[in-house]
Structure formats: structure tokens, C-alpha cells
């Protein structure tokens, strides 16, 4: 004899509802635990790692190499090392030349003497005076003036020309030995000038 009491109908009716509610609760719980992923195309910024700092670059100044300039060989004749002539002296020399060409030797002489007073160390002026004195038939004075040019000459070219003028004056005086000696000196200075030009 079954002594168990049959389940009441109200309880049987609630049982299916309870099962549905349990299933719904379980589904909500699982949904809550699921990780949320942003929908595709979301504009939410992503956190990217910060860029590593670039190494510091120090600028080092460039060092310019020392360049030594070398003198180029030249075939030009030796340049005169005589001091620069002033414009006033140049004008007097031109004036003396014109007077000499016109036959005024005395006027040319006085003009050159004024130039010598301005530049007493100019050997070319002494040479011009010596040549003028030689033209005036005064070889003794021409020799003395040419020797003054030898004294003030500052390059081989002028020195050679001065000795040549000394030779002309001595030959006009009848001193042939002295003239040859002066010519030898002029030749030696000319040879030195040529050697210097070849060495350059």
C-alpha cells in the first residue's frame, strides 16, 4: 500500500516555471561573465607603447685642412724691386724727356735734378742724369752720376745698367781698362739676373 501522498497540482504547475527561470538566470549570468569586445569599426583609440627616445646626436665642427700655396713657375723677367716712383717724379721725367728731344739739354738737366731732390734714392734718376751728362760731353760727371746709380740700385737689372753707363763714361774719358772692368761687372750682374730668372 503506497503511503506517499500524491504531489499537489499547484506545485506541479510551478515546477516548469521554475525550470524556465533557472535557465534564463543561467543565461544572464553567462552573458555577464563574457568579455566585452568592441564592435568592428569602433573608433576607440588603442593605447600604443611610447616611442623610445632617439639617441642625442652631437654636431662636430669640420676641420679644414691647411693648404699651402706653392708659387707657380713663371717665365716673366725679373721684376724691378726699385721703390715706387711718385706721380710728381714721373711727371718731371716725362718733361725732361720732352725737353731733351727738343734739344733743350740744359732744361732737361734742371728738370731731372728736381726729380732727384724729391727721390734721391731712385737709381733710375741717377742713370738718366748720367746719360744726359754724357750727351753734354761731360763724361767725368757722367761717371760720378753712374756710380751713384750703382750705389742706390736695388736689383740686378738696374745694377747692370749702371755699370754699363760707368763703362761708357770711362771709355769716353779714355780709360779703357776701367771701361772693361765696369763691363765685366755689368756682365756678372746680368748673368746673376739670368740665373735668378732660370731658378724662378
VOBAZA-868830 format. One record per residue (C-alpha): residue in one letter; x, y, z. Coordinates in steps of 0.5 Angstrom, whole numbers, always signed. Each point is the difference from the previous one (the first is absolute). Example, Ala and Ser with C-alpha at 12.3 -4.5 7.8 and 13.67 -1.06 7.14 Angstrom:
BEGIN
+---------+-------+-------+-------+
! residuo !     X !     Y !     Z !
+---------+-------+-------+-------+
!       A !   +25 !    -9 !   +16 !
!       S !    +2 !    +7 !    -2 !
+---------+-------+-------+-------+
***
This chain:
BEGIN
+---------+-------+-------+-------+
! residuo !     X !     Y !     Z !
+---------+-------+-------+-------+
!       X !    +0 !    +0 !    +0 !
!       X !    +3 !    +6 !    -2 !
!       X !    +0 !    +5 !    +5 !
!       X !    +3 !    +6 !    -4 !
!       X !    -4 !    +6 !    -1 !
!       X !    -1 !    +2 !    -7 !
!       X !    +3 !    +7 !    -1 !
!       X !    -5 !    +5 !    +0 !
!       X !    -1 !    +3 !    -7 !
!       X !    +2 !    +7 !    +2 !
!       X !    +7 !    -2 !    +1 !
!       X !    +0 !    -4 !    -7 !
!       X !    -2 !    +6 !    -3 !
!       X !    +5 !    +5 !    +3 !
!       X !    +6 !    -5 !    -2 !
!       X !    +0 !    +1 !    -7 !
!       X !    +0 !    +8 !    +1 !
!       X !    +6 !    -1 !    +5 !
!       X !    +4 !    -4 !    -5 !
!       X !    -1 !    +6 !    -5 !
!       X !    +2 !    +5 !    +5 !
!       X !    +6 !    -4 !    +1 !
!       X !    +2 !    -1 !    -7 !
!       X !    -1 !    +8 !    -1 !
!       X !    +4 !    +2 !    +6 !
!       X !    +6 !    -5 !    -2 !
!       X !    +0 !    +3 !    -7 !
!       X !    +0 !    +7 !    +3 !
!       X !    +6 !    -2 !    +5 !
!       X !    +4 !    -3 !    -6 !
!       X !    -1 !    +7 !    -4 !
!       X !    +2 !    +4 !    +5 !
!       X !    +7 !    -4 !    +1 !
!       X !    +1 !    +0 !    -7 !
!       X !    +6 !    +5 !    -2 !
!       X !    -3 !    +6 !    -4 !
!       X !    +4 !    +1 !    -7 !
!       X !    -1 !    +7 !    -3 !
!       X !    -4 !    -1 !    -7 !
!       X !    +4 !    +0 !    -6 !
!       X !    +1 !    +7 !    -3 !
!       X !    +0 !    +3 !    +7 !
!       X !    +4 !    +7 !    +1 !
!       X !    +2 !    -1 !    +7 !
!       X !    +8 !    +1 !    +0 !
!       X !    +4 !    -5 !    +1 !
!       X !    +6 !    +1 !    +5 !
!       X !    +7 !    -1 !    -3 !
!       X !    +6 !    +0 !    +3 !
!       X !    +4 !    +6 !    +1 !
!       X !    +6 !    +1 !    -5 !
!       X !    +7 !    -1 !    +2 !
!       X !    +4 !    +7 !    +1 !
!       X !    +5 !    +1 !    -6 !
!       X !    +7 !    +0 !    +2 !
!       X !    +3 !    +7 !    +0 !
!       X !    +4 !    +2 !    -6 !
!       X !    +5 !    +5 !    +1 !
!       X !    +3 !    +4 !    -5 !
!       X !    +7 !    +0 !    -1 !
!       X !    +3 !    +6 !    -4 !
!       X !    +4 !    -2 !    -6 !
!       X !    +8 !    +1 !    +0 !
!       X !    +2 !    +4 !    -6 !
!       X !    +7 !    -3 !    -2 !
!       X !    +6 !    +5 !    -1 !
!       X !    +1 !    +1 !    -7 !
!       X !    +7 !    +3 !    -2 !
!       X !    +0 !    +4 !    -6 !
!       X !    +6 !    -1 !    -5 !
!       X !    +3 !    +5 !    -4 !
!       X !    -1 !    -2 !    -8 !
!       X !    +6 !    +1 !    -4 !
!       X !    +0 !    +6 !    -5 !
!       X !    +4 !    +2 !    -6 !
!       X !    -1 !    +7 !    +1 !
!       X !    +6 !    +4 !    +1 !
!       X !    +3 !    +2 !    +7 !
!       X !    -5 !    +6 !    +2 !
!       X !    +4 !    +6 !    +3 !
!       X !    +0 !    +1 !    +8 !
!       X !    +1 !    +7 !    -1 !
!       X !    -5 !    +5 !    +4 !
!       X !    -6 !    +2 !    -3 !
!       X !    +1 !    +7 !    -3 !
!       X !    -4 !    +5 !    +2 !
!       X !    -5 !    +4 !    -5 !
!       X !    +4 !    +6 !    +0 !
!       X !    +6 !    -3 !    -2 !
!       X !    -3 !    -4 !    -5 !
!       X !    -3 !    +7 !    -3 !
!       X !    +7 !    +3 !    +1 !
!       X !    +4 !    -6 !    -4 !
!       X !    -5 !    +1 !    -6 !
!       X !    +1 !    +7 !    +0 !
!       X !    +8 !    -1 !    +0 !
!       X !    -1 !    -5 !    -6 !
!       X !    -4 !    +5 !    -4 !
!       X !    +5 !    +6 !    +1 !
!       X !    +6 !    -5 !    -2 !
!       X !    -4 !    -2 !    -6 !
!       X !    -1 !    +7 !    -2 !
!       X !    +8 !    +2 !    +1 !
!       X !    -1 !    +3 !    +7 !
!       X !    +5 !    -4 !    +4 !
!       X !    +1 !    +6 !    +5 !
!       X !    -7 !    +0 !    +1 !
!       X !    -1 !    -8 !    +1 !
!       X !    +6 !    +0 !    +4 !
!       X !    -3 !    +5 !    +5 !
!       X !    -7 !    -4 !    +0 !
!       X !    +4 !    -6 !    +2 !
!       X !    +4 !    +3 !    +5 !
!       X !    -7 !    +2 !    +3 !
!       X !    -2 !    -7 !    +0 !
!       X !    +6 !    -3 !    +3 !
!       X !    -1 !    +5 !    +6 !
!       X !    -7 !    -3 !    +1 !
!       X !    +2 !    -7 !    +0 !
!       X !    +8 !    +0 !    +1 !
!       X !    +0 !    -8 !    +1 !
!       X !    -3 !    -1 !    -7 !
!       X !    +5 !    -3 !    -4 !
!       X !    -3 !    +1 !    -7 !
!       X !    +0 !    +7 !    +1 !
!       X !    +8 !    +0 !    +1 !
!       X !    +0 !    -4 !    -6 !
!       X !    -4 !    +5 !    -4 !
!       X !    +4 !    +6 !    +2 !
!       X !    +7 !    -4 !    -1 !
!       X !    -3 !    -2 !    -7 !
!       X !    -1 !    +8 !    -1 !
!       X !    +6 !    +2 !    +2 !
!       X !    +4 !    -5 !    -5 !
!       X !    -4 !    +3 !    -5 !
!       X !    +2 !    +7 !    +2 !
!       X !    +7 !    -2 !    -1 !
!       X !    +2 !    -1 !    +8 !
!       X !    +2 !    -7 !    +1 !
!       X !    +3 !    +1 !    +6 !
!       X !    -6 !    +3 !    +3 !
!       X !    -4 !    -6 !    -3 !
!       X !    +5 !    -5 !    +3 !
!       X !    -2 !    +3 !    +7 !
!       X !    -7 !    +0 !    -1 !
!       X !    +0 !    -7 !    -3 !
!       X !    +4 !    -2 !    +7 !
!       X !    -6 !    +3 !    +4 !
!       X !    -5 !    -4 !    -4 !
!       X !    +5 !    -7 !    +2 !
!       X !    -1 !    +3 !    +7 !
!       X !    -7 !    +0 !    +0 !
!       X !    -2 !    -6 !    -5 !
!       X !    -5 !    -5 !    +4 !
!       X !    +0 !    -5 !    -6 !
!       X !    +5 !    -4 !    -4 !
!       X !    -3 !    +4 !    -7 !
!       X !    +1 !    +7 !    +3 !
!       X !    +7 !    -2 !    +3 !
!       X !    +2 !    -3 !    -7 !
!       X !    -3 !    +6 !    -4 !
!       X !    +4 !    +5 !    +5 !
!       X !    +7 !    -4 !    -1 !
!       X !    -1 !    +1 !    -8 !
!       X !    -1 !    +7 !    +1 !
!       X !    +6 !    +0 !    +4 !
!       X !    +4 !    -3 !    -6 !
!       X !    -3 !    +5 !    -5 !
!       X !    +2 !    +5 !    +4 !
!       X !    +7 !    -3 !    +2 !
!       X !    +1 !    -1 !    -8 !
!       X !    -2 !    +7 !    -1 !
!       X !    +6 !    +2 !    +4 !
!       X !    +5 !    -5 !    -3 !
!       X !    +0 !    -4 !    +6 !
!       X !    +0 !    -7 !    -4 !
!       X !    +2 !    -4 !    +6 !
!       X !    -5 !    +3 !    +4 !
!       X !    -6 !    -1 !    -5 !
!       X !    +2 !    -7 !    -1 !
!       X !    +0 !    -1 !    +8 !
!       X !    -7 !    +3 !    +0 !
!       X !    -3 !    -4 !    -6 !
!       X !    +2 !    -6 !    +4 !
!       X !    -3 !    +2 !    +6 !
!       X !    -6 !    +1 !    -4 !
!       X !    +0 !    -7 !    -4 !
!       X !    +1 !    -3 !    +7 !
!       X !    -6 !    +3 !    +3 !
!       X !    -4 !    -1 !    -7 !
!       X !    +2 !    -8 !    +1 !
!       X !    -3 !    +0 !    +7 !
!       X !    -6 !    +3 !    -2 !
!       X !    -1 !    -5 !    -6 !
!       X !    +2 !    -6 !    +5 !
!       X !    -6 !    +3 !    +5 !
!       X !    -5 !    +0 !    -6 !
!       X !    +2 !    -7 !    -1 !
!       X !    +0 !    -2 !    +7 !
!       X !    -7 !    +3 !    +1 !
+---------+-------+-------+-------+
***
